[in-house]
Amino acid sequence: MKKKVLLIYYSQSGQLKEITQQITKPLHEEDQVQVDVLTIKMETDFPFPWTSEAFFDVFPDTFLQEPHAIKPVSETILKQEYNLILFAYQPWYLSPSIPANSFLKSSYAQQLFSKGVPVVSIIGSRNMWAMAQEKVKQLLKDYDTTLVGNIVLADRNPNLISAYTIVKWMFTGEKRKFGIFPKPGISQAEINASDKFGEVILKHLKSNNYNKLQTDLLEKGAVEIPHFLIQIDKTANKMFTKWANAIKNKKGKSRKRWLKGFYYYLVIAIWILSPIVNVIYWLIYPFRYKKIKKETTYFRGV
Ligand SMILES: Cc1cc2nc3c(=O)[nH]c(=O)nc-3n(C[C@H](O)[C@H](O)[C@H](O)COP(=O)(O)O)c2cc1C
């Protein structure tokens, strides 16, 4: 009997789409595996390239995980019994993107995930995904699923450089070098090499045993995360909660003013506060070594 795998994703620039194509390559090449693809489609899609207004306006709904309407999923997919689901998403504002969150909260997810199927998450991020993954884990917990694996691709450039280049990319729609800066996003070499994760998934799919899947994925480098980014992610989540709740019900001119305020907050947080926090972080690093090790191990796992 053929093994059936469902890949679910949404992508604006095509980056996450390319990642999923590369990861599923070994599965596509295997006769005994059928891979179905479900592309999440929004009733009202987001612009790409982004306008500055749209980019900040999605912040409250993204962070508060307010679902938006998505287009219906084909009956053919909903009727299938899948052996494995690959759920690929991108973080927006330290949370699953609106398309990813909207899908996870939809009746389609209820139907597909409630069959107790094992899930592997695939993240195509800038570099800050840890708390978004906690939120996805929480949503998956509502269904009768087991998260058996997690693969993270990220921009490996220093945090401030990737923050600068991603904004250039998002606002021009061009994933290219800007001046002296490196290319934005996940490197082509990392994307091209990601079929190695597909090979690991295939092995476990064939044996129908996922107990050691994440361990095997980690051996191939599936999750590399500097602990400092987890720290920023956690702290920023606290601040974002305050901002999102303050802005969510604002309309018209008042909303615009608040979003402008949030923009200035972000500029200060990224360019002034985070370097200061970084210095303090390294000064107290030796005293927190054990805790840091423990937390990193947790976020590398499922
Ligand atoms: C509105 C918005 C917010 C984002 N916030 C984050 C974030 O918090 N953490 C992160 O690692 N990447 C963030 N990104 C980058 C995305 O996760 C993703 O890597 C990028 O948008 C490319 O994905 P695509 O395949 O949909 O084009 C953000 C992107 C957008 C558009």
The ligand as an SDF file (V2000), in Angstrom:
LIG
                    3D

 31 33  0  0  0  0  0  0  0  0999 V2000
    4.6650   40.7280    8.4510 C   0  0  0  0  0  0  0  0  0  0  0  0
    5.8820   39.8460    8.5890 C   0  0  0  0  0  0  0  0  0  0  0  0
    6.4050   39.5980    9.8450 C   0  0  0  0  0  0  0  0  0  0  0  0
    7.5090   38.7400    9.9940 C   0  0  0  0  0  0  0  0  0  0  0  0
    7.9530   38.4490   11.2570 N   0  0  0  0  0  0  0  0  0  0  0  0
    8.9200   37.5060   11.4130 C   0  0  0  0  0  0  0  0  0  0  0  0
    9.2880   37.0630   12.7220 C   0  0  0  0  0  0  0  0  0  0  0  0
    8.7290   37.4790   13.7440 O   0  0  0  0  0  0  0  0  0  0  0  0
   10.3000   36.1460   12.8400 N   0  0  0  0  0  0  0  0  0  0  0  0
   10.9610   35.6550   11.7350 C   0  0  0  0  0  0  0  0  0  0  0  0
   11.8620   34.8390   11.9030 O   0  0  0  0  0  0  0  0  0  0  0  0
   10.5950   36.0180   10.4770 N   0  0  0  0  0  0  0  0  0  0  0  0
    9.5870   36.9300   10.2940 C   0  0  0  0  0  0  0  0  0  0  0  0
    9.2060   37.2840    9.0140 N   0  0  0  0  0  0  0  0  0  0  0  0
    9.8190   36.5940    7.8470 C   0  0  0  0  0  0  0  0  0  0  0  0
    8.9450   35.3940    7.4370 C   0  0  0  0  0  0  0  0  0  0  0  0
    8.9240   34.4300    8.4590 O   0  0  0  0  0  0  0  0  0  0  0  0
    9.4050   34.7030    6.1420 C   0  0  0  0  0  0  0  0  0  0  0  0
   10.6790   34.1650    6.3050 O   0  0  0  0  0  0  0  0  0  0  0  0
    9.4080   35.5910    4.9390 C   0  0  0  0  0  0  0  0  0  0  0  0
    8.2600   36.3950    4.9570 O   0  0  0  0  0  0  0  0  0  0  0  0
    9.4340   34.8000    3.6340 C   0  0  0  0  0  0  0  0  0  0  0  0
    8.3480   33.8850    3.5960 O   0  0  0  0  0  0  0  0  0  0  0  0
    7.5090   33.5250    2.2890 P   0  0  0  0  0  0  0  0  0  0  0  0
    7.9150   32.1480    1.8710 O   0  0  0  0  0  0  0  0  0  0  0  0
    6.0620   33.5940    2.6760 O   0  0  0  0  0  0  0  0  0  0  0  0
    7.8350   34.5470    1.2340 O   0  0  0  0  0  0  0  0  0  0  0  0
    8.1200   38.1650    8.8460 C   0  0  0  0  0  0  0  0  0  0  0  0
    7.5960   38.4500    7.5750 C   0  0  0  0  0  0  0  0  0  0  0  0
    6.4930   39.2600    7.4400 C   0  0  0  0  0  0  0  0  0  0  0  0
    5.9330   39.5070    6.0600 C   0  0  0  0  0  0  0  0  0  0  0  0
  1  2  1  0
  2  3  1  0
  2 30  2  0
  3  4  2  0
  4  5  1  0
  4 28  1  0
  5  6  2  0
  6  7  1  0
  6 13  1  0
  7  8  2  0
  7  9  1  0
  9 10  1  0
 10 11  2  0
 10 12  1  0
 12 13  2  0
 13 14  1  0
 14 15  1  0
 14 28  1  0
 15 16  1  0
 16 17  1  0
 16 18  1  0
 18 19  1  0
 18 20  1  0
 20 21  1  0
 20 22  1  0
 22 23  1  0
 23 24  1  0
 24 25  2  0
 24 26  1  0
 24 27  1  0
 28 29  2  0
 29 30  1  0
 30 31  1  0
M  END
$$$$
